[in-house]
Amino acid sequence: MKLIDRKIIDMLDRLKSLATFGTVLQEGSFRAAAVRLGVAPSTVSYHISELERFLGAPLLNRTTRRLSPTALGEEVGRHAAAIAAACDDAFALASRHTGQLRGSLAVTCTSAVIGAGLGEAVAAFSGAHPGVEMRVDVSDAVADLGVGRFDLGLRAGRLADSALKARRIGHIRRQLVCAPAFLSAHTIAVDAEMLAQRRWIRLDAMPAWRTLITPGGQSVDVETPGNVVVGSIDAMIELALAGMGLATPPAHLVEDRLKTGSLIDPAPGWTVPPIDLHAVWPATRTDSPVRRAFLDFLLEEWAPQLA
């Protein structure tokens, strides 16, 4: 009779705790992680406590409002994400034999792509690969891909130097707009200096200036002062409708508003350059067959719409 290998049993228990910790980082709370895992919140709490006891240090900063990883928690989270990705890759190897892709994929994207065909692309990919569990998070805050919450990000704008791999998907057209009431109260001259003197609604993730193209085709940088900085494109559009100031949201998100006249173009002839859209993912993570298949699908099926 073979003896039970206690070392393997303990390792399996710790792997379960590690996977639970990774899920907590992905979901942002014990309760949400418990729902996703199909267990009680007390079970999630037990696994986190056991992992912290084994490591001898806290992994999470616990407050009444939110959870955030400690410095050690961030490092452990990266390893947890790498282990989960390696498991997905191992399961995805079956696709070479069965032709069916399997695994999971968590994607974070800016709301600039909503209404621009991403939903249709995700639905088509999911239909073609029913063995892939997908999670799509929409936020205009820049998510940290390094802590393991997401496998792929879709980001608009200039990419900061980082340890991320990137692939250009296309671009998003933008439109300079304001409410009719704002234009009535603040005459807009077709002059860069005058435009800089007007109040702007700025997205927190964007720089404090806008590059505009004059009617003559000249590119000029216009400072965008204002007393409001917003965290989402929806909020930018809402405040523009309320007459707060000038804004440059994605053109497809305000197309209907321009038709109805609730928003107008305050400087006809002036245009806003389109903003680049990139797919990004951690360079340190193993190459996932699921992520690669989804990225290839986006480049083939969705990118032509953003050309």
C-alpha positions, 0 to 999 in steps of 0.5 A: 500500500502506497503512503499518501504524499503529504507534500503533494497534498499540501501543494495542491491546497496551496495552489487552490489558495493561490488560485482563490487569491488570483480571483480576488484580485480579478474581481476586487472583493471576496464576495465577487470572487466567491460568486465567481468560484461558486463558494461561500465568502467565508471559504474565500477568506479562509484560503486567503488567510491560509496563504498569508499564514504560509507566506508570513505576511499580508497580501491585501490591504483591507479597508471598509471600502475596497481591497488592494494588494500589498507589494507582496500581494502584487508579486504573488498575484503576478505568479498566480496569473502566470500559473493560471495562464500556464494551466489555460495553455496546457488545456488549450493544447487539446485544440491541436487534436480536437480543433476546439479552443479551450480556456479563458480570456479576460479583456479590458477595454476603453468605452471608446470602442463600444458601438464600434463593432467590438461587441459583434467581434466578441460574439462572433469569436465566442460563437466560433469557440464555445470552449472559451470562457470570456470576460469583458470589462469596460472602463476608461481607467487604465487597468494594471495588466501586471497584477493578473486581472486581465489577459489583454487590454484594448487601449486608445491613445499614446502608449506609455513606455512599459513592459507590455507587448502591443499590436495596433488594431486601428483608430477611433475617429473623434469629433469636437462638440459642445452644447448649443447653449455653451456656444451661445454663451461663449463665442468660438472663434476659429483661432487656436488661441481663442479655443484655448481660452474656452472651457474644456471637459477633459478625460483623466486618461488623456493629456491636458491638450488637444491636437486639432487640424485647422481648415487649412490642414495645419496641426496645432496643439491647443491647451484644454483648461477646465474645471472638470476632469472626468473618468469616463467618456460617458461622463464627458458626453453628459457634461457636454450636453449640460453645457459645461464646455468643449469635448472631443469624444469618439465620433460614433458615440455622438453621431445621433446627438449631432443629428438631433442638435443636442450637440453641435460642432462649434468650429466647422472646418476644424477636425480632431485627428483620430486616436490610435487603438492598440491591443496590449498584453504583459510581455512577461506572460507566456504566450496564450493560444487563446489570446493569440487566437482572439487577437488574430480574430480581431485583426482579421475581422474587426480591424478593417472597420477601424482602418 
